[in-house]
Amino acid sequence: MSAALELVNLAVPGDSAKTTVVGNVASIGYGLAAIGPGVGVGIIFGNGTQALARQPEAAGLIRTNQIMGFAFCEALALIGIVMGFVYQ
């Protein structure tokens, strides 16, 4: 039996099979969407640490830019969570 048919068989009575399949695909989609912000946060803090090691007198500016970049990357992750619910 194919995986798609197994998902349909797991549907709750009264719930459409389409909703079950779409919900599963949405969770896989969010898992893939979370890779980008995760890589982005790693790059931001990795390069920020290198910048602080090379130019410690600019610590305030570098830290501010790191926090802003982190906030933008996490906003993308939150948008990924919300899209799974919007397109159900």
PDB file of N, CA, C and O in Angstrom:
ATOM      1  N   MET A   1       0.853  -1.173   0.000  1.00  0.00           N
ATOM      2  CA  MET A   1       0.000   0.000   0.000  1.00  0.00           C
ATOM      3  C   MET A   1       0.904   1.243   0.000  1.00  0.00           C
ATOM      4  O   MET A   1       1.910   1.276   0.709  1.00  0.00           O
ATOM      5  N   SER A   2       0.558   2.233  -0.771  1.00  0.00           N
ATOM      6  CA  SER A   2       1.398   3.415  -0.863  1.00  0.00           C
ATOM      7  C   SER A   2       1.251   4.281   0.386  1.00  0.00           C
ATOM      8  O   SER A   2       0.294   4.145   1.149  1.00  0.00           O
ATOM      9  N   ALA A   3       2.224   5.177   0.575  1.00  0.00           N
ATOM     10  CA  ALA A   3       2.222   6.043   1.751  1.00  0.00           C
ATOM     11  C   ALA A   3       1.024   6.985   1.736  1.00  0.00           C
ATOM     12  O   ALA A   3       0.473   7.298   2.792  1.00  0.00           O
ATOM     13  N   ALA A   4       0.615   7.439   0.555  1.00  0.00           N
ATOM     14  CA  ALA A   4      -0.529   8.357   0.471  1.00  0.00           C
ATOM     15  C   ALA A   4      -1.807   7.665   0.911  1.00  0.00           C
ATOM     16  O   ALA A   4      -2.638   8.270   1.588  1.00  0.00           O
ATOM     17  N   LEU A   5      -1.975   6.398   0.532  1.00  0.00           N
ATOM     18  CA  LEU A   5      -3.174   5.670   0.943  1.00  0.00           C
ATOM     19  C   LEU A   5      -3.159   5.394   2.441  1.00  0.00           C
ATOM     20  O   LEU A   5      -4.213   5.393   3.078  1.00  0.00           O
ATOM     21  N   GLU A   6      -1.974   5.159   3.015  1.00  0.00           N
ATOM     22  CA  GLU A   6      -1.893   4.964   4.458  1.00  0.00           C
ATOM     23  C   GLU A   6      -2.303   6.227   5.194  1.00  0.00           C
ATOM     24  O   GLU A   6      -2.970   6.155   6.226  1.00  0.00           O
ATOM     25  N   LEU A   7      -1.908   7.389   4.673  1.00  0.00           N
ATOM     26  CA  LEU A   7      -2.297   8.652   5.298  1.00  0.00           C
ATOM     27  C   LEU A   7      -3.802   8.837   5.244  1.00  0.00           C
ATOM     28  O   LEU A   7      -4.406   9.326   6.199  1.00  0.00           O
ATOM     29  N   VAL A   8      -4.399   8.453   4.148  1.00  0.00           N
ATOM     30  CA  VAL A   8      -5.851   8.577   4.010  1.00  0.00           C
ATOM     31  C   VAL A   8      -6.549   7.650   5.001  1.00  0.00           C
ATOM     32  O   VAL A   8      -7.580   8.017   5.565  1.00  0.00           O
ATOM     33  N   ASN A   9      -6.004   6.460   5.219  1.00  0.00           N
ATOM     34  CA  ASN A   9      -6.611   5.516   6.146  1.00  0.00           C
ATOM     35  C   ASN A   9      -6.512   5.979   7.593  1.00  0.00           C
ATOM     36  O   ASN A   9      -7.288   5.527   8.436  1.00  0.00           O
ATOM     37  N   LEU A  10      -5.565   6.878   7.898  1.00  0.00           N
ATOM     38  CA  LEU A  10      -5.407   7.388   9.254  1.00  0.00           C
ATOM     39  C   LEU A  10      -6.339   8.547   9.554  1.00  0.00           C
ATOM     40  O   LEU A  10      -6.317   9.083  10.662  1.00  0.00           O
ATOM     41  N   ALA A  11      -7.156   8.945   8.592  1.00  0.00           N
ATOM     42  CA  ALA A  11      -8.040  10.095   8.786  1.00  0.00           C
ATOM     43  C   ALA A  11      -9.041   9.825   9.901  1.00  0.00           C
ATOM     44  O   ALA A  11      -9.537   8.708  10.048  1.00  0.00           O
ATOM     45  N   VAL A  12      -9.327  10.849  10.675  1.00  0.00           N
ATOM     46  CA  VAL A  12     -10.296  10.763  11.766  1.00  0.00           C
ATOM     47  C   VAL A  12     -11.696  10.734  11.162  1.00  0.00           C
ATOM     48  O   VAL A  12     -11.954  11.446  10.192  1.00  0.00           O
ATOM     49  N   PRO A  13     -12.610   9.926  11.710  1.00  0.00           N
ATOM     50  CA  PRO A  13     -13.977   9.921  11.171  1.00  0.00           C
ATOM     51  C   PRO A  13     -14.597  11.316  11.232  1.00  0.00           C
ATOM     52  O   PRO A  13     -14.497  12.000  12.251  1.00  0.00           O
ATOM     53  N   GLY A  14     -15.218  11.723  10.174  1.00  0.00           N
ATOM     54  CA  GLY A  14     -15.800  13.062  10.091  1.00  0.00           C
ATOM     55  C   GLY A  14     -14.819  14.095   9.562  1.00  0.00           C
ATOM     56  O   GLY A  14     -15.216  15.212   9.227  1.00  0.00           O
ATOM     57  N   ASP A  15     -13.548  13.737   9.482  1.00  0.00           N
ATOM     58  CA  ASP A  15     -12.519  14.632   8.967  1.00  0.00           C
ATOM     59  C   ASP A  15     -12.187  14.171   7.551  1.00  0.00           C
ATOM     60  O   ASP A  15     -12.138  12.971   7.281  1.00  0.00           O
ATOM     61  N   SER A  16     -11.966  15.103   6.669  1.00  0.00           N
ATOM     62  CA  SER A  16     -11.680  14.703   5.298  1.00  0.00           C
ATOM     63  C   SER A  16     -10.239  14.210   5.179  1.00  0.00           C
ATOM     64  O   SER A  16      -9.359  14.663   5.911  1.00  0.00           O
ATOM     65  N   ALA A  17     -10.010  13.294   4.268  1.00  0.00           N
ATOM     66  CA  ALA A  17      -8.668  12.770   4.046  1.00  0.00           C
ATOM     67  C   ALA A  17      -7.761  13.852   3.498  1.00  0.00           C
ATOM     68  O   ALA A  17      -6.554  13.838   3.739  1.00  0.00           O
ATOM     69  N   LYS A  18      -8.335  14.789   2.763  1.00  0.00           N
ATOM     70  CA  LYS A  18      -7.542  15.875   2.198  1.00  0.00           C
ATOM     71  C   LYS A  18      -6.899  16.694   3.307  1.00  0.00           C
ATOM     72  O   LYS A  18      -5.736  17.078   3.185  1.00  0.00           O
ATOM     73  N   THR A  19      -7.618  16.967   4.376  1.00  0.00           N
ATOM     74  CA  THR A  19      -7.078  17.740   5.490  1.00  0.00           C
ATOM     75  C   THR A  19      -5.916  17.005   6.141  1.00  0.00           C
ATOM     76  O   THR A  19      -4.919  17.627   6.507  1.00  0.00           O
ATOM     77  N   THR A  20      -6.028  15.705   6.288  1.00  0.00           N
ATOM     78  CA  THR A  20      -4.963  14.922   6.906  1.00  0.00           C
ATOM     79  C   THR A  20      -3.703  14.959   6.055  1.00  0.00           C
ATOM     80  O   THR A  20      -2.608  15.160   6.580  1.00  0.00           O
ATOM     81  N   VAL A  21      -3.841  14.772   4.776  1.00  0.00           N
ATOM     82  CA  VAL A  21      -2.678  14.782   3.890  1.00  0.00           C
ATOM     83  C   VAL A  21      -2.062  16.177   3.847  1.00  0.00           C
ATOM     84  O   VAL A  21      -0.840  16.319   3.902  1.00  0.00           O
ATOM     85  N   VAL A  22      -2.898  17.200   3.749  1.00  0.00           N
ATOM     86  CA  VAL A  22      -2.380  18.565   3.694  1.00  0.00           C
ATOM     87  C   VAL A  22      -1.667  18.912   4.989  1.00  0.00           C
ATOM     88  O   VAL A  22      -0.624  19.566   4.960  1.00  0.00           O
ATOM     89  N   GLY A  23      -2.209  18.484   6.132  1.00  0.00           N
ATOM     90  CA  GLY A  23      -1.553  18.751   7.408  1.00  0.00           C
ATOM     91  C   GLY A  23      -0.191  18.096   7.494  1.00  0.00           C
ATOM     92  O   GLY A  23       0.751  18.698   8.010  1.00  0.00           O
ATOM     93  N   ASN A  24      -0.068  16.872   6.997  1.00  0.00           N
ATOM     94  CA  ASN A  24       1.215  16.189   7.018  1.00  0.00           C
ATOM     95  C   ASN A  24       2.214  16.856   6.086  1.00  0.00           C
ATOM     96  O   ASN A  24       3.391  16.985   6.423  1.00  0.00           O
ATOM     97  N   VAL A  25       1.758  17.273   4.934  1.00  0.00           N
ATOM     98  CA  VAL A  25       2.636  17.958   3.990  1.00  0.00           C
ATOM     99  C   VAL A  25       3.063  19.309   4.560  1.00  0.00           C
ATOM    100  O   VAL A  25       4.198  19.738   4.354  1.00  0.00           O
ATOM    101  N   ALA A  26       2.168  19.975   5.269  1.00  0.00           N
ATOM    102  CA  ALA A  26       2.513  21.266   5.872  1.00  0.00           C
ATOM    103  C   ALA A  26       3.602  21.100   6.922  1.00  0.00           C
ATOM    104  O   ALA A  26       4.489  21.947   7.028  1.00  0.00           O
ATOM    105  N   SER A  27       3.550  20.028   7.696  1.00  0.00           N
ATOM    106  CA  SER A  27       4.580  19.828   8.717  1.00  0.00           C
ATOM    107  C   SER A  27       5.933  19.513   8.073  1.00  0.00           C
ATOM    108  O   SER A  27       6.971  19.944   8.574  1.00  0.00           O
ATOM    109  N   ILE A  28       5.927  18.780   6.990  1.00  0.00           N
ATOM    110  CA  ILE A  28       7.173  18.517   6.266  1.00  0.00           C
ATOM    111  C   ILE A  28       7.695  19.806   5.653  1.00  0.00           C
ATOM    112  O   ILE A  28       8.898  20.065   5.664  1.00  0.00           O
ATOM    113  N   GLY A  29       6.785  20.615   5.119  1.00  0.00           N
ATOM    114  CA  GLY A  29       7.181  21.899   4.535  1.00  0.00           C
ATOM    115  C   GLY A  29       7.797  22.822   5.562  1.00  0.00           C
ATOM    116  O   GLY A  29       8.774  23.512   5.269  1.00  0.00           O
ATOM    117  N   TYR A  30       7.233  22.846   6.780  1.00  0.00           N
ATOM    118  CA  TYR A  30       7.825  23.698   7.803  1.00  0.00           C
ATOM    119  C   TYR A  30       9.200  23.186   8.211  1.00  0.00           C
ATOM    120  O   TYR A  30      10.108  23.976   8.471  1.00  0.00           O
ATOM    121  N   GLY A  31       9.354  21.882   8.266  1.00  0.00           N
ATOM    122  CA  GLY A  31      10.668  21.338   8.588  1.00  0.00           C
ATOM    123  C   GLY A  31      11.722  21.775   7.584  1.00  0.00           C
ATOM    124  O   GLY A  31      12.851  22.097   7.953  1.00  0.00           O
ATOM    125  N   LEU A  32      11.345  21.783   6.317  1.00  0.00           N
ATOM    126  CA  LEU A  32      12.272  22.268   5.287  1.00  0.00           C
ATOM    127  C   LEU A  32      12.468  23.776   5.374  1.00  0.00           C
ATOM    128  O   LEU A  32      13.564  24.281   5.129  1.00  0.00           O
ATOM    129  N   ALA A  33      11.393  24.497   5.728  1.00  0.00           N
ATOM    130  CA  ALA A  33      11.488  25.961   5.825  1.00  0.00           C
ATOM    131  C   ALA A  33      12.343  26.385   7.011  1.00  0.00           C
ATOM    132  O   ALA A  33      12.905  27.479   6.992  1.00  0.00           O
ATOM    133  N   ALA A  34      12.457  25.562   8.030  1.00  0.00           N
ATOM    134  CA  ALA A  34      13.250  25.913   9.209  1.00  0.00           C
ATOM    135  C   ALA A  34      14.748  25.790   8.962  1.00  0.00           C
ATOM    136  O   ALA A  34      15.548  26.293   9.751  1.00  0.00           O
ATOM    137  N   ILE A  35      15.131  25.134   7.888  1.00  0.00           N
ATOM    138  CA  ILE A  35      16.558  24.980   7.585  1.00  0.00           C
ATOM    139  C   ILE A  35      17.186  26.333   7.256  1.00  0.00           C
ATOM    140  O   ILE A  35      18.288  26.636   7.712  1.00  0.00           O
ATOM    141  N   GLY A  36      16.488  27.141   6.470  1.00  0.00           N
ATOM    142  CA  GLY A  36      17.031  28.447   6.060  1.00  0.00           C
ATOM    143  C   GLY A  36      17.330  29.365   7.228  1.00  0.00           C
ATOM    144  O   GLY A  36      18.458  29.847   7.337  1.00  0.00           O
ATOM    145  N   PRO A  37      16.367  29.631   8.113  1.00  0.00           N
ATOM    146  CA  PRO A  37      16.675  30.483   9.263  1.00  0.00           C
ATOM    147  C   PRO A  37      17.748  29.885  10.175  1.00  0.00           C
ATOM    148  O   PRO A  37      18.538  30.621  10.766  1.00  0.00           O
ATOM    149  N   GLY A  38      17.780  28.563  10.290  1.00  0.00           N
ATOM    150  CA  GLY A  38      18.815  27.942  11.121  1.00  0.00           C
ATOM    151  C   GLY A  38      20.208  28.195  10.569  1.00  0.00           C
ATOM    152  O   GLY A  38      21.135  28.515  11.313  1.00  0.00           O
ATOM    153  N   VAL A  39      20.344  28.052   9.273  1.00  0.00           N
ATOM    154  CA  VAL A  39      21.637  28.329   8.623  1.00  0.00           C
ATOM    155  C   VAL A  39      21.959  29.819   8.730  1.00  0.00           C
ATOM    156  O   VAL A  39      23.107  30.195   8.967  1.00  0.00           O
ATOM    157  N   GLY A  40      20.940  30.665   8.554  1.00  0.00           N
ATOM    158  CA  GLY A  40      21.149  32.112   8.642  1.00  0.00           C
ATOM    159  C   GLY A  40      21.641  32.550  10.006  1.00  0.00           C
ATOM    160  O   GLY A  40      22.549  33.375  10.103  1.00  0.00           O
ATOM    161  N   VAL A  41      21.052  32.008  11.060  1.00  0.00           N
ATOM    162  CA  VAL A  41      21.475  32.363  12.418  1.00  0.00           C
ATOM    163  C   VAL A  41      22.911  31.900  12.655  1.00  0.00           C
ATOM    164  O   VAL A  41      23.698  32.618  13.272  1.00  0.00           O
ATOM    165  N   GLY A  42      23.255  30.717  12.174  1.00  0.00           N
ATOM    166  CA  GLY A  42      24.627  30.235  12.316  1.00  0.00           C
ATOM    167  C   GLY A  42      25.633  31.127  11.612  1.00  0.00           C
ATOM    168  O   GLY A  42      26.703  31.413  12.149  1.00  0.00           O
ATOM    169  N   ILE A  43      25.291  31.564  10.417  1.00  0.00           N
ATOM    170  CA  ILE A  43      26.188  32.445   9.667  1.00  0.00           C
ATOM    171  C   ILE A  43      26.323  33.796  10.362  1.00  0.00           C
ATOM    172  O   ILE A  43      27.420  34.346  10.459  1.00  0.00           O
ATOM    173  N   ILE A  44      25.197  34.327  10.848  1.00  0.00           N
ATOM    174  CA  ILE A  44      25.226  35.639  11.515  1.00  0.00           C
ATOM    175  C   ILE A  44      26.149  35.620  12.723  1.00  0.00           C
ATOM    176  O   ILE A  44      27.024  36.476  12.849  1.00  0.00           O
ATOM    177  N   PHE A  45      25.962  34.653  13.610  1.00  0.00           N
ATOM    178  CA  PHE A  45      26.755  34.630  14.833  1.00  0.00           C
ATOM    179  C   PHE A  45      28.183  34.159  14.590  1.00  0.00           C
ATOM    180  O   PHE A  45      29.096  34.577  15.302  1.00  0.00           O
ATOM    181  N   GLY A  46      28.392  33.304  13.606  1.00  0.00           N
ATOM    182  CA  GLY A  46      29.755  32.907  13.274  1.00  0.00           C
ATOM    183  C   GLY A  46      30.575  34.071  12.742  1.00  0.00           C
ATOM    184  O   GLY A  46      31.707  34.294  13.172  1.00  0.00           O
ATOM    185  N   ASN A  47      29.993  34.816  11.801  1.00  0.00           N
ATOM    186  CA  ASN A  47      30.705  35.970  11.251  1.00  0.00           C
ATOM    187  C   ASN A  47      30.804  37.098  12.269  1.00  0.00           C
ATOM    188  O   ASN A  47      31.778  37.851  12.265  1.00  0.00           O
ATOM    189  N   GLY A  48      29.810  37.221  13.138  1.00  0.00           N
ATOM    190  CA  GLY A  48      29.877  38.237  14.190  1.00  0.00           C
ATOM    191  C   GLY A  48      31.012  37.962  15.157  1.00  0.00           C
ATOM    192  O   GLY A  48      31.698  38.887  15.593  1.00  0.00           O
ATOM    193  N   THR A  49      31.213  36.703  15.494  1.00  0.00           N
ATOM    194  CA  THR A  49      32.311  36.336  16.389  1.00  0.00           C
ATOM    195  C   THR A  49      33.656  36.617  15.734  1.00  0.00           C
ATOM    196  O   THR A  49      34.578  37.095  16.394  1.00  0.00           O
ATOM    197  N   GLN A  50      33.774  36.326  14.457  1.00  0.00           N
ATOM    198  CA  GLN A  50      35.015  36.646  13.741  1.00  0.00           C
ATOM    199  C   GLN A  50      35.248  38.147  13.699  1.00  0.00           C
ATOM    200  O   GLN A  50      36.374  38.610  13.881  1.00  0.00           O
ATOM    201  N   ALA A  51      34.188  38.906  13.461  1.00  0.00           N
ATOM    202  CA  ALA A  51      34.327  40.360  13.406  1.00  0.00           C
ATOM    203  C   ALA A  51      34.742  40.926  14.758  1.00  0.00           C
ATOM    204  O   ALA A  51      35.569  41.836  14.820  1.00  0.00           O
ATOM    205  N   LEU A  52      34.177  40.398  15.842  1.00  0.00           N
ATOM    206  CA  LEU A  52      34.564  40.859  17.181  1.00  0.00           C
ATOM    207  C   LEU A  52      36.014  40.512  17.491  1.00  0.00           C
ATOM    208  O   LEU A  52      36.699  41.279  18.168  1.00  0.00           O
ATOM    209  N   ALA A  53      36.492  39.370  17.006  1.00  0.00           N
ATOM    210  CA  ALA A  53      37.878  38.980  17.236  1.00  0.00           C
ATOM    211  C   ALA A  53      38.835  39.877  16.454  1.00  0.00           C
ATOM    212  O   ALA A  53      39.934  40.168  16.925  1.00  0.00           O
ATOM    213  N   ARG A  54      38.428  40.312  15.275  1.00  0.00           N
ATOM    214  CA  ARG A  54      39.300  41.151  14.447  1.00  0.00           C
ATOM    215  C   ARG A  54      39.260  42.617  14.833  1.00  0.00           C
ATOM    216  O   ARG A  54      40.260  43.322  14.699  1.00  0.00           O
ATOM    217  N   GLN A  55      38.102  43.086  15.316  1.00  0.00           N
ATOM    218  CA  GLN A  55      37.965  44.511  15.616  1.00  0.00           C
ATOM    219  C   GLN A  55      37.127  44.684  16.893  1.00  0.00           C
ATOM    220  O   GLN A  55      35.942  45.008  16.820  1.00  0.00           O
ATOM    221  N   PRO A  56      37.743  44.469  18.052  1.00  0.00           N
ATOM    222  CA  PRO A  56      36.986  44.497  19.305  1.00  0.00           C
ATOM    223  C   PRO A  56      36.417  45.876  19.653  1.00  0.00           C
ATOM    224  O   PRO A  56      35.455  45.964  20.417  1.00  0.00           O
ATOM    225  N   GLU A  57      36.981  46.931  19.120  1.00  0.00           N
ATOM    226  CA  GLU A  57      36.478  48.280  19.448  1.00  0.00           C
ATOM    227  C   GLU A  57      35.118  48.566  18.818  1.00  0.00           C
ATOM    228  O   GLU A  57      34.439  49.507  19.228  1.00  0.00           O
ATOM    229  N   ALA A  58      34.714  47.780  17.840  1.00  0.00           N
ATOM    230  CA  ALA A  58      33.413  47.962  17.196  1.00  0.00           C
ATOM    231  C   ALA A  58      32.372  46.982  17.758  1.00  0.00           C
ATOM    232  O   ALA A  58      31.415  46.633  17.066  1.00  0.00           O
ATOM    233  N   ALA A  59      32.553  46.541  18.995  1.00  0.00           N
ATOM    234  CA  ALA A  59      31.690  45.512  19.579  1.00  0.00           C
ATOM    235  C   ALA A  59      30.231  45.949  19.624  1.00  0.00           C
ATOM    236  O   ALA A  59      29.348  45.146  19.324  1.00  0.00           O
ATOM    237  N   GLY A  60      29.954  47.189  19.989  1.00  0.00           N
ATOM    238  CA  GLY A  60      28.571  47.658  20.098  1.00  0.00           C
ATOM    239  C   GLY A  60      27.844  47.610  18.767  1.00  0.00           C
ATOM    240  O   GLY A  60      26.713  47.128  18.697  1.00  0.00           O
ATOM    241  N   LEU A  61      28.468  48.097  17.721  1.00  0.00           N
ATOM    242  CA  LEU A  61      27.859  48.100  16.384  1.00  0.00           C
ATOM    243  C   LEU A  61      27.671  46.676  15.857  1.00  0.00           C
ATOM    244  O   LEU A  61      26.631  46.352  15.284  1.00  0.00           O
ATOM    245  N   ILE A  62      28.672  45.841  16.052  1.00  0.00           N
ATOM    246  CA  ILE A  62      28.592  44.466  15.562  1.00  0.00           C
ATOM    247  C   ILE A  62      27.477  43.718  16.293  1.00  0.00           C
ATOM    248  O   ILE A  62      26.699  42.994  15.672  1.00  0.00           O
ATOM    249  N   ARG A  63      27.402  43.895  17.621  1.00  0.00           N
ATOM    250  CA  ARG A  63      26.380  43.196  18.394  1.00  0.00           C
ATOM    251  C   ARG A  63      24.976  43.651  17.982  1.00  0.00           C
ATOM    252  O   ARG A  63      24.057  42.838  17.891  1.00  0.00           O
ATOM    253  N   THR A  64      24.817  44.957  17.733  1.00  0.00           N
ATOM    254  CA  THR A  64      23.520  45.474  17.285  1.00  0.00           C
ATOM    255  C   THR A  64      23.108  44.852  15.957  1.00  0.00           C
ATOM    256  O   THR A  64      21.962  44.439  15.784  1.00  0.00           O
ATOM    257  N   ASN A  65      24.044  44.791  15.032  1.00  0.00           N
ATOM    258  CA  ASN A  65      23.745  44.185  13.729  1.00  0.00           C
ATOM    259  C   ASN A  65      23.453  42.695  13.854  1.00  0.00           C
ATOM    260  O   ASN A  65      22.618  42.166  13.120  1.00  0.00           O
ATOM    261  N   GLN A  66      24.131  42.009  14.778  1.00  0.00           N
ATOM    262  CA  GLN A  66      23.850  40.599  14.995  1.00  0.00           C
ATOM    263  C   GLN A  66      22.423  40.399  15.496  1.00  0.00           C
ATOM    264  O   GLN A  66      21.716  39.512  15.018  1.00  0.00           O
ATOM    265  N   ILE A  67      22.003  41.208  16.444  1.00  0.00           N
ATOM    266  CA  ILE A  67      20.667  41.060  17.020  1.00  0.00           C
ATOM    267  C   ILE A  67      19.598  41.353  15.970  1.00  0.00           C
ATOM    268  O   ILE A  67      18.579  40.665  15.912  1.00  0.00           O
ATOM    269  N   MET A  68      19.826  42.368  15.144  1.00  0.00           N
ATOM    270  CA  MET A  68      18.855  42.672  14.085  1.00  0.00           C
ATOM    271  C   MET A  68      18.777  41.533  13.065  1.00  0.00           C
ATOM    272  O   MET A  68      17.683  41.148  12.652  1.00  0.00           O
ATOM    273  N   GLY A  69      19.907  41.005  12.665  1.00  0.00           N
ATOM    274  CA  GLY A  69      19.924  39.882  11.725  1.00  0.00           C
ATOM    275  C   GLY A  69      19.256  38.646  12.300  1.00  0.00           C
ATOM    276  O   GLY A  69      18.547  37.929  11.594  1.00  0.00           O
ATOM    277  N   PHE A  70      19.485  38.397  13.589  1.00  0.00           N
ATOM    278  CA  PHE A  70      18.847  37.262  14.263  1.00  0.00           C
ATOM    279  C   PHE A  70      17.328  37.435  14.266  1.00  0.00           C
ATOM    280  O   PHE A  70      16.591  36.483  14.009  1.00  0.00           O
ATOM    281  N   ALA A  71      16.862  38.653  14.556  1.00  0.00           N
ATOM    282  CA  ALA A  71      15.416  38.909  14.591  1.00  0.00           C
ATOM    283  C   ALA A  71      14.784  38.685  13.216  1.00  0.00           C
ATOM    284  O   ALA A  71      13.697  38.116  13.121  1.00  0.00           O
ATOM    285  N   PHE A  72      15.455  39.125  12.155  1.00  0.00           N
ATOM    286  CA  PHE A  72      14.906  38.928  10.808  1.00  0.00           C
ATOM    287  C   PHE A  72      14.868  37.447  10.436  1.00  0.00           C
ATOM    288  O   PHE A  72      13.900  36.989   9.829  1.00  0.00           O
ATOM    289  N   CYS A  73      15.901  36.701  10.789  1.00  0.00           N
ATOM    290  CA  CYS A  73      15.907  35.261  10.493  1.00  0.00           C
ATOM    291  C   CYS A  73      14.819  34.535  11.264  1.00  0.00           C
ATOM    292  O   CYS A  73      14.154  33.659  10.712  1.00  0.00           O
ATOM    293  N   GLU A  74      14.627  34.880  12.518  1.00  0.00           N
ATOM    294  CA  GLU A  74      13.588  34.228  13.304  1.00  0.00           C
ATOM    295  C   GLU A  74      12.199  34.619  12.813  1.00  0.00           C
ATOM    296  O   GLU A  74      11.261  33.830  12.925  1.00  0.00           O
ATOM    297  N   ALA A  75      12.056  35.830  12.270  1.00  0.00           N
ATOM    298  CA  ALA A  75      10.766  36.224  11.697  1.00  0.00           C
ATOM    299  C   ALA A  75      10.425  35.318  10.518  1.00  0.00           C
ATOM    300  O   ALA A  75       9.261  34.965  10.329  1.00  0.00           O
ATOM    301  N   LEU A  76      11.417  34.940   9.730  1.00  0.00           N
ATOM    302  CA  LEU A  76      11.177  34.016   8.623  1.00  0.00           C
ATOM    303  C   LEU A  76      10.714  32.650   9.135  1.00  0.00           C
ATOM    304  O   LEU A  76       9.839  32.021   8.541  1.00  0.00           O
ATOM    305  N   ALA A  77      11.305  32.203  10.231  1.00  0.00           N
ATOM    306  CA  ALA A  77      10.894  30.920  10.799  1.00  0.00           C
ATOM    307  C   ALA A  77       9.453  30.990  11.295  1.00  0.00           C
ATOM    308  O   ALA A  77       8.687  30.045  11.106  1.00  0.00           O
ATOM    309  N   LEU A  78       9.082  32.094  11.923  1.00  0.00           N
ATOM    310  CA  LEU A  78       7.709  32.246  12.411  1.00  0.00           C
ATOM    311  C   LEU A  78       6.711  32.324  11.261  1.00  0.00           C
ATOM    312  O   LEU A  78       5.599  31.806  11.362  1.00  0.00           O
ATOM    313  N   ILE A  79       7.109  32.968  10.176  1.00  0.00           N
ATOM    314  CA  ILE A  79       6.240  33.009   8.996  1.00  0.00           C
ATOM    315  C   ILE A  79       6.034  31.594   8.458  1.00  0.00           C
ATOM    316  O   ILE A  79       4.943  31.252   8.003  1.00  0.00           O
ATOM    317  N   GLY A  80       7.086  30.774   8.511  1.00  0.00           N
ATOM    318  CA  GLY A  80       6.967  29.385   8.072  1.00  0.00           C
ATOM    319  C   GLY A  80       5.979  28.599   8.917  1.00  0.00           C
ATOM    320  O   GLY A  80       5.246  27.762   8.389  1.00  0.00           O
ATOM    321  N   ILE A  81       5.946  28.853  10.225  1.00  0.00           N
ATOM    322  CA  ILE A  81       4.973  28.175  11.092  1.00  0.00           C
ATOM    323  C   ILE A  81       3.566  28.601  10.721  1.00  0.00           C
ATOM    324  O   ILE A  81       2.673  27.763  10.595  1.00  0.00           O
ATOM    325  N   VAL A  82       3.364  29.891  10.545  1.00  0.00           N
ATOM    326  CA  VAL A  82       2.031  30.428  10.271  1.00  0.00           C
ATOM    327  C   VAL A  82       1.492  29.948   8.916  1.00  0.00           C
ATOM    328  O   VAL A  82       0.297  29.683   8.785  1.00  0.00           O
ATOM    329  N   MET A  83       2.351  29.839   7.930  1.00  0.00           N
ATOM    330  CA  MET A  83       1.887  29.418   6.604  1.00  0.00           C
ATOM    331  C   MET A  83       1.316  28.003   6.624  1.00  0.00           C
ATOM    332  O   MET A  83       0.406  27.690   5.857  1.00  0.00           O
ATOM    333  N   GLY A  84       1.842  27.155   7.490  1.00  0.00           N
ATOM    334  CA  GLY A  84       1.267  25.821   7.605  1.00  0.00           C
ATOM    335  C   GLY A  84      -0.179  25.834   8.049  1.00  0.00           C
ATOM    336  O   GLY A  84      -0.967  24.987   7.630  1.00  0.00           O
ATOM    337  N   PHE A  85      -0.538  26.796   8.901  1.00  0.00           N
ATOM    338  CA  PHE A  85      -1.912  26.909   9.374  1.00  0.00           C
ATOM    339  C   PHE A  85      -2.790  27.676   8.381  1.00  0.00           C
ATOM    340  O   PHE A  85      -3.979  27.383   8.257  1.00  0.00           O
ATOM    341  N   VAL A  86      -2.224  28.640   7.687  1.00  0.00           N
ATOM    342  CA  VAL A  86      -3.003  29.460   6.760  1.00  0.00           C
ATOM    343  C   VAL A  86      -3.476  28.625   5.582  1.00  0.00           C
ATOM    344  O   VAL A  86      -4.619  28.767   5.147  1.00  0.00           O
ATOM    345  N   TYR A  87      -2.626  27.762   5.062  1.00  0.00           N
ATOM    346  CA  TYR A  87      -2.963  27.028   3.854  1.00  0.00           C
ATOM    347  C   TYR A  87      -3.562  25.653   4.127  1.00  0.00           C
ATOM    348  O   TYR A  87      -3.504  24.781   3.260  1.00  0.00           O
ATOM    349  N   GLN A  88      -4.132  25.439   5.300  1.00  0.00           N
ATOM    350  CA  GLN A  88      -4.771  24.157   5.581  1.00  0.00           C
ATOM    351  C   GLN A  88      -6.114  24.065   4.934  1.00  0.00           C
ATOM    352  O   GLN A  88      -6.795  23.049   5.066  1.00  0.00           O
TER     353      GLN A  88
END
